[in-house]
Amino acid sequence: MTQLVEKTNVFARLTPSQKDDIIRALQRGGHVVGFLGDGINDAPAMKTADVGISVDTAVDVAKESADIILLKKSLMILEDGIIEGRKVFGNIIKVHQDGRQLEFRQHVQRGGGSYFLPFLPMAPIQILLNNLLYDFSQVGIPADRVDEEYLLKPRRWNIESIKKFMIWIGPMSSIFDYTTYFLMLYFYGCIAFKTTTDAALKAHYESLFHTGWFVESLLTQT
């Protein structure tokens, strides 16, 4: 059935159930299916399709079943909407990829830092401020340009792609963090932190470390 509907251009005089069967066959073949209709017999097919499309002069049942109602007599509106939707989806994926790799990176850097540092790598209020400022830096992503080849075909949610991005980019960006760790351990004298009994000196080393890593983390994330 799927091969038949993929190589056939025109089906005529179909019953509502046959329209539904054709849509399901296309979906089994991996296609994203839209269906345009304006009558009562089109309502089931519009429900089954990924996107149901109707017009403002259609019967009420058809309009209620539709995801999109055209107010102008032009199918070019659909093309514009499809392209814009693919741009939005592409930018949503960017936000998710960036957010997941950042969370992975933070787990690596904070978990590892807590293992060999005698204090927390960053103060809790700094972590919250860091995340807030980084979120502000992502404000421009929704308006970002999307590559032309990305817009040529519909895309689906792919958690594996996001996972691969997170696993590769997260640890790579952690290289900057651990480099900063060891530089500050060397220059700020934190290696001697465990042996000193001077509370003021401990607080001084700790604040220096917190400030240095806060600045480095925010800059490299942004």
N, C-alpha and C positions, 0 to 999 in steps of 0.2 A: 504493500500500500504506500509506504513512504517513497519508494523509487518511482511509483506511478505518478504521485502528485508532484514530485520534483521535476519530472520531465514533461508534464502536461501544462499547457498554457491556459486553456479555457475549459471550464466545466459549466454546463448549461442545464437549466430546469432541475435544480437540486431541491431535495426536501430539506427541512431544518436539520434532521439527523445526519444527512449526508454532508452538509456544510460542517457540522460538528466533527464528523469523522475525518474530513480533509484537514481541518485545523490540527487535530490531534496527531495525525500522521506527519504533518510538517514539524510539529513540536518534537516528536520522537526522533526526527532527523536532525535535531539541534538548531532548528530555525526559531527566530523570534517572530511571532505571527501577529499581524494586525488585521482587523476585519472591519470593513465599512458597510453599514447597513442602515436602513430607515424604516423597515417594516416589522410587524409582529414576528414573522418567521425568522427574522435576523437576530432576535434577542438571544436565543441560546448560543449561537455562534459567537456573538460578541462577548458573552460571559466566558466562553472557553478560551478565546483568543487572549494573547498576552496584552494586547491593547484593543479595546473596542472603540470604534469611531462612528459617530452619527452626525446628523445635521440638525439645525434648529427647527426645521419643518417636519421632522420625523414624528412618528407616533410616540406617545408617552412611554410605552414599554421599552421601545428601542433607546430612547434618550436616557431612561433610568438604568439600562444595561451598559451604557457606553462609559468609557473612561474619558473620552474627549468628544466635545460637541463643536462642530465647525459652524461659525457664524458667517463666514464668507464662502462664496462658491469658488474655491481655489484649493487644490491639493498641494500647492507649493507651501502653504502654511504648515502642512505636516512635515515637509522636508526641513523647513527651518526649525520646527520643534524637535525633530529627531537629532539634528546636528547640535542644537543647544543642549539637549538632554545628554548627549554623549560627552560634551564638554564638561557639564556639571558632574557627571559620573566619574570622568577622568580625574577631576580635581578632588572629588571625595576620596578616591583611592589614594591620591597623594597625601592627603591629610591622615588617612588611616596608616599608611606605610610609615610616615614620619612619626606619628604618635606611638606606634607599636615599637619601632626601633628605639625611640627615646626611652620608653618604659623598660625595655630590655637593657639598654645601656645603664640606666639608673640602678637597676637591680645588681648589675655586674659591678659598677663602681662603688656603690654604697655597701654592698655585701662584702666585696673584697677589701674595701678600706676599713670596714669595721673589724675585719679579721686581724689585720696587723697594726692598726692604730690604737692607741690607748684611750681614745675619745671618739665621739661621733664625727665623721668626716665633714658634716655640715649641720648647722643648727636647724631645728624643725621650721622655724619661721623663715629661714633662708630657702629651704626646700619649697615652701609654699610660694614665696615671692618669685623664686626661679621659675616655677611652673607657670605662674601668672604672667610674667614678662614674656616667657617663651610663647604662650598662647597668643599674646598680642602680636608677636612677630609672624604668626600664621594668618593674620587677617587678610592679607593680599592673595592667598592661595585660591579662593573661590573665583577670582578674576584672572587667574593665570592662563597663559596661552597653552593650548593642547596641541600636540603634534598632529599634522594632517593625516599621517598613516593610522593614527589611533582612531580617527573619526570615520574610517572607511567601512567599518563593520560594527555591529552591536557587540557590546562586552557584557560579560556576566561576572557576578561576584566570585572572586577566586581567592580563597583563604590561603592556598598554598603559595601563591605569588607574594602575598603580604608576609607570610611566615619566612620565606626565603630572604626577602628584603630585610626583615628584622634580624635574622640570624647572621647575615653577612655584615650589614652596616652597623648594627649595634656594637658588636665586639671591636670592629675597626675604629669606631669613634671613641671607644674606651681606652684606646692607646694614648690619646691625648690626656685623659684623666690620670692614668697611672704614671705617665711621664711627669705630670704636674705634682702628683703625690710625692714622688721620690725627689724631685727638685726642691720641693718645700721641706721635705724631711732633712735634706742636706743643708739648705740655706737657713732655715729657721731653727735648726738645732733640735728638732723634735725627736731625734734618736735618743737624746739624753732625757727625754721627758719622763721615762719610766724610773729613772734613777734620782731625779731631783725631788726634793721635798718642799721646795719653795712654792706655795700656793699661787702667789702673784705671778711667778715665772710660768707656771703651768697654764694659768688663765691667759697670759700673754701669748704663749705659743699656740694655744688652742684658737684664740681669736684671729691670729695671723693666718693660721691654716684655713679656718672657715672662710675668711675674706678672700684669700687667694684662690681657693677652689671654687667659691661662688662665682667669681669673675670669670675664671677659665671655663667653667661649665656653661655659663650663660653665653659667652662669646662663641664657643665651639658649637653649641646647640643651634644658635641663631644662624 
